[in-house]
């Protein structure tokens, strides 16, 4: 039977779909919970009986094929509670969305930033942190994740005269995506963000350090739940305060996932997300005379014509090409890694067959 849950889990996003997915684990005597934070190998999990600290079951850790298969903040899990407040994670329920990035230049794996989020606030601070090229990376990642992006421009009080120009630059990149200028000091514009937290939806905030993510969480909560610091005089950024991902349940409803600042966001398998982000480029490409146009010297190239006329800004096209190359390089490295693993497995099988033939 499906577990009878208190408002604790309902307030952090529990649904009928999750209850149906949990039925086999309920029959096995496990309990559901949602990971709210992780620290030193342990996960803090919200359950109907409160918080529980949990590590991974050995079998689950062994069976995980990749790092992204392991539990992340935001995941719903099946717990074996072996003593009050302590448990063991036996399984992760299917994710509705997952935000991933490639962590470092030479690594070929995915790092999960957040799971099961409905909306992503992409936060950039005025005036110095607004970067259309970086925003394109964030948009591609979010569109691929299954969540919906929303751009939040903070610290509008620091650059009121520059706001119209910067807002136009962002809107030209975030086509069709809501863009909300807000003031962290006065709270102006923050009321509009509450609309994304109805029906206990989950919102995650992504952006660089010091752009005001924790301040937004505190404003939405109506109290100082997270530590913040004053902006620096030299670059108008706040000092780094958030050190780990953390779910925050808002008194007014909804869940916010605060995250540490990202120094960079390398793409991870965002083919469809990239096409969604650059719909204008794809629109011009669809008008080319040849379906396989490389947008070089081919006759009838609509992309080149748009660059000449200015309909397609050169910097946007250059960004599209750069991100396409980055994804291609990632695919090449993934293929090389796959071939290496296949060779290794072949050697193991061959060695085992030789032993059996003795």
N, C-alpha and C positions, 0 to 999 in steps of 0.2 A: 504494500500500500504506500501511497505517497505520504511523506512526512508532514505533520501539522506544524507549521512554522509560526513563530511569533513575529511581531513587527520588526524585530531586529534585522532579520534577513530580508524581509519585504522592503525595508527602508533602504537597503543597499542594492536593490535591483532584482530580487528573486522573482521568478515568473512561472507561469504554467508550463512553458516550454522547458525550463530548467527542471521543474519538478518531474516532468515526463522522462527527461534524460537521466534523472537520478534514480529512477525506480529500481534498476538492477542493483545499485549500491545500497539502497534502502533495505532491499531484501537480504543483503549480506550483513546488515547490522551497522553500516557506516552512517555517518551524519554529514550533511552538506555544510559548506562554509565558503567564504570569499576571502582571498588573501588581501590584507590591507597594507602590509609592508613586509620587507625581508631584511634580515640583519644577521651577518655571520653564519650563514648556512641555515638559519631557522626562519620560518615564515610565521607571521602573526596572522591568524585566521579568525574572521568574525563568524560565530556560530549562533544558533538560537539560544545558547546558554552563556553567551559572552565570548570574550577572546580566548583563543587557545594558541599556544606555541607548538609548532609542528615541524618535524623534519621529514625527509622523504623515505618512503618504504624502500628497502634494498632492491626488491624486484622491479619496482617502478623506475628507479634510477638506472638499473641494468638494462631495462627494455627501451629506454629512451634512445632513439636513433640520433637525435641532434640536440644541441643546446636549446633550441626553440621549443622542443617538446617538453621541457621541464617547466614547472609552475612559475608564473610571473605575477606581479602585482595586478590585481583585477581579475585573476582567474577564479572560477568556481571549482571547488575540489571536493572529493570524497574523503572523509577523515575517519580514521580509527582512533577513538578517544580511549586511551588506556589508563588515564588518571585525570582528575579534574584539572582543566587548564592545560593539558598536554595531549598531543595527538601525533598521528603519523599519516602523511598524505599518501593515499593508495591510488588515486586516479585524478585526472583533470577532466572536467566536463567539456564538451565541444565549445569552441570559442565562436562568438558572433562577429568579432573583429580582433585583429592583432596588428599592432604597430611595431614594425621591425626596422632595423638599420644594420649596415655592415659596420662592425665596431672599429676596426683598424685597417690600415692600408693593405697589409699583406695577408690578413686573415680572410678566409673564405667561409664565413658562417654568418648566421643571423643572430642579432641580439634583440630580444623582445623588450620594448620600452613599456608597453601597456597592453592589456587584453580586455576584451569585452567592454569597450567604451563606445558610446553613441555619438559623441561630438568631441571634436578636438579644437581647443582654442589655440591658434597659432599667434603667439604674443611677440610683438616687436615694439620697442620703445622709441618715442620721438626724442630728439631728432636723429641721433647718430646710429641707432640700431636698425633703422628701417632699411631693408636690403631686398629689392625685388628678386634678385638672382637666388638668394638663400630661400626666399619664400617659395619660389618655384619648386625647390627640392622638397620642402615641407608639404606642399600641396600634392605633389606626386606620391609621396609616401602615404599621406592620409587617404587619398582617393583609392589607393591600392588596398588599404587596410580594411575597408568595409565601413568605416566611420565617416562622418560628415565634417568637413573643415569649416571653421569660422575664424576670421582674422580679427585680432584685438590689438589696436594701437594704443599703447599706454603713454602716460606722462605728457598729455597734450598741453598741460600748463607750461611746459618747458619750451615749447616752440609754437605758440598760437599763430604766428604769421606764416610759418612754413607748413602748417597743417593742410591747407587746401591742395598745395602742390604734392606733398607726400601722399595724401589720400588718393589723389588722381593716379599717381604712380602705382600704388598698391592695387587699386581697383582695375587698372589696365592689365595686371598680371593675374589677379584672383577673379577671373571672369565668372560671374554668376554666384560667387561666394559672398556671404554677408561680411561686411567690414564695419567694425564698431570702434570709433575713437572714444577713449575713456580717460578720465582724470583720476589718478590714484589718490590725490590729496583731497579733493572735494567730493569724489564719488560720482561726478557727472558722467552719465553714459552707462554706468554699471547696472542700472535697473533693467536695461535691455538684455543683459546676460542671464537674468533669472529665467527668462522664457525658455532657455535651452535645458533647464533642469527640472521640468515638469515630469510627473509620472515616474519619479525616482530614477531618471536617466543618469548616466555616468558621463562626466565631462573630464577630459584630461587637458592639462596645460603644457604646451611645449614651447621652448624658446631659449634664448641665451641666458646666461647668469645676469641677474640684476635688472631684468626688464619689468619686474613687478608682479610676477606670478603669485607669490605668496600673499602679497597685498590684495590681489584680486580675490583669493580664497577667503581672506579675513573679511573683506567687504561683503562678499556673498553670504558669509556665515553670520555677519553682524557682530562678531567678536574676534578678539586676537587669539586665534587658534594656532597660528604659525608665526615663528620668529621672523622679523624683518629688520633691515637696517637702513639708515639714511643714505641718499645717493652721494656719490663722490663728486667733488668739485671739478675734477679734471675731465671726466667723460660723461658725467650725469647718469652713471649707472649705480644701482644699488649694490651693496656688497653681497657676496655669495653666502646664503644662509641655508638653503635646502640641500641636504646631503644624501637623501634617499627618497625613493618613490613612496608616496603615502596616500592612502584613501582617506578622505575626510567626509563624514556624513553631515550634511547641512541641516540645521534645525528646521529650516523652511521646506525641506524636501530636496531630494537629489543627492548625488555623490560627486565629489570633485577629487581628481587624482593630481596632486602636486608632484612635480618632478624636478630634479636638479637641472641646472642650466646645461645646454648642449653646446660644446665648442664647435662641433661640426656634425653634419648629418650626411653620411655616405649612403647611397641608395642600395636597396636590396630588392631585386626582382620586382620592379615597379613598372613593367611594360605597359599595362593597361592604365595605371595611374598617370604615367607620363603622357599618354595619348589624351587623357582627360584634361590634364593640366594645359596642354598645348593644342587645344581644339582649334584655335585660329590657324596654327601652322598646318595641321591636318586638313583644314578646310581649303587652304590655298593649294596644298599638294594634290588634293582630289581634282583640282581643275587643270592639272598639267596634261599635256597632250598624250604622254605615254604613262602607262600605269607604273612602270618600273623606273620612272625618272629619278635620277640621282641629284637633281637640282644643281648640276654643274654647267655643262655646255650644251645640253640637249635643247633642241628647238621647242618652243611652246611651253616653256617652264613657267608656271604661274607663280611659283615661290620666288624665282629671281625677279619676275616682273613686280611682285609685291614689295620686294626689297628696294627696287629702283624707285618705285612710286612713293615709298614711305609707309604704305599700308601695313607692312610688317617691319617693325623696328629691327635694325641690324643686331642690337644687343640681345633681343629676344631670340632671334634665329641662332646666334652664336651660342646662347645658353642651351637651346634645344639640341644643337649638334654636340656640344660638350657632354650633356647628360646621356645622350644616345651612345656616345663613345664609352662613357663610364660603364654603362650597362653592358655593352658588348665586351669590354675587358673583363667584367665580372663573369659573364657567361663563359668566356675562354678559360678563366681560372677554375671555374666550377667543372668544366669538361675535363680539364687536365687532372684535377683532383679525383674526379670519378674514374678516369682511366687508371690512375695510380692505385686506387682502391680495388679496381677490378683485377689488376695485375697481382696485387697482394693476395686477394682471395683465390686467384687461380693457382698461385704458388702453394698456398696452404692446402688446397684440394689435391694438387699433384703429389705433394709430400705425403698426404694421408693415404692416397691410393698406392703409392710405392710401398709404404709400411704394410698395408694389407696384403700386398702381393708377395711379400717375403715368405 
